[in-house]
Amino acid sequence: MSTPHFAVASTFSPRFLAVLAEADRTAKAFGGRLSVLHAGGRTDEKNLSFQEAFANMGRKSMDIYWCEGDSPSEALIAAVARERFDLFIAGTIARPNDPRNFTGTIVRELFARTPCDLLLIPDPQEKPPSELNACLLLEAHSPRWQAVRDKLKTLQPSKISILAADSPLTRARASLLGTEADGTSLDEIREQLTEITPDVELLRIQSNTGFLMCEVVQEMAPDFLFVESSWEDCQRVLPPHLGWLEQVIPSRLFLFSQPLLSPIGDCSLQSV
């Protein structure tokens, strides 16, 4: 089995070192090789800043992809598609005094079109949390979560919360499509997750929209959110009642799906 290849989008913002530190921890946790994507051309000054950051993380070197395109998002998406990364990591825009972490245009583009697993980090930290609390978001009557199980097992969170969106509409849709699960399906998921940690909480969120689930997640403040997505017409599609994640990202968000790969875009690679 080949070593997974992860990439982190890096700009020289105030959170430059924190984003790299988060990506470094993620790559080490999953046994992945980490590279850096920078939406812009190479300069000696930029290269030196990266080398200093790598040294501070205890890394001798990493590959840097200097990506250029019509926009930062186009350049990054093209690079991810061209190099076929397994996971793309990016920080989101922080807004002082606004705890809701609304996404910007670039992040929404990455959210919809990045052709691999995606980790978005709204509040990157240079130091890891002392304990990890994970939250699995899914639909009660047709839950997609199998691709997430191995990731949870690798991270070994101390607590896992399962939030299941439940409504008459989702129940009717599942019944119409022949995918309605019996009443024990969520309990079975909880039972399987107790193999990772004994502290597994299951909550059914009764709502006709996803906003209540968003509020519950914000109140819980987990360290990670996990969602299994799919692809339609080259666009990432979330389960019903989770579309709000495209606008608001309360905490680190892992999006998993089958990879969508296409040889688009262009970037240059410099090994350093």
C-alpha angles and dihedrals in degrees: 000000000000122000111262115245118222129189131199125201108229132189128169095256126137087268094051096116094040093055091049091048092052091049091047092054091047093051092049093047093053097036093244133150111242128216131175126235117200119186097221145051126293122264130172090242093054092045092052091051090053093048091052091049092050091051091051089055091050094251121132094206146338134195114263120204111204101205126193130180146130090295136001092257093050091049093050096044091049091051093050092049094045096048096037098226118191096218132017119202125196139164119232127224114278119215115200115240092008111105094182096080099214113199125241130224095269093050092048089052091050090046094055102037112025101121099217141040111313135210116191118190119196097180110026118196129202091213122054121244115261091236131014123230114190130195124201114204117200146141115269099223102038105022119188110198112120094104089054098053097078091047091054090047090053095049093045097206118200090228135022123197120196113205111190120191110223128181139140089256095055090044092052093046092051091048092049092050093045093242100111109134125214120258094268098059095095090043089053090053090050091049092052092048091054085073086070098042132351091225103082120149124196121201127176110208110209107205140123090221134038096243095091090054089050090054092048092051092049091051092048093048096199121189093234137023119203123200130168111217135182138210131251122173091344092305126114111245124201127206114269115282092025098082090104088077089076088065105030127034109187097184142347105327123205113195116191130188143131106294120261108209130185129158097241132141131015137252138161126238125215118185110211 
